[in-house]
Amino acid sequence: MEGLKASVVDLVVYLHPSKTKLLSEAIHHELNSLLLKFNENFDGILLAYELIEVMDTKAKILSGLVPHTSVSLGANLLIFSPKPNMLLEGKVVKMIKRVSRADHKRPMIGVGTMVRFLVKSFDENMLHISGSLVPACTGSVQWLANNRKGDYPASRSA
């Protein structure tokens, strides 16, 4: 699916020295705090991670008002990064108004319908995606699978 990417990354997490006794637990706590939030460093939303290894077990205490230790690690990340003009599929969870089709051959789309849509905008703060059902390759996934057979005109009027 467009918008999803898997990455192998090297990260540095900063922990309070009192948390280093249970290092694995502290690392997971820090990584869990990044889940389901937009992160500029990843250019997307962290959906899942798998810790590969702690690369530097000799954590260094960083000076400052509140000292922290830096721990280097490697991880596999699953990142959701929707961009304008991407095609995405998802389940409708809320609608402002009911969608009706001009050609009346296409089904009505309501809450619970799986749809393919074209991303128009993505609000990183609210994690809100706005999309369009105007292109011919968009609409109810079930209807598209049964009726279009991959033959998608460039656009249609709605």
Salt bridges, closest charged atoms under 4 A:
ASP43 OD2 - LYS83 NZ 2.91
GLU89 OE2 - ARG116 NH2 2.74
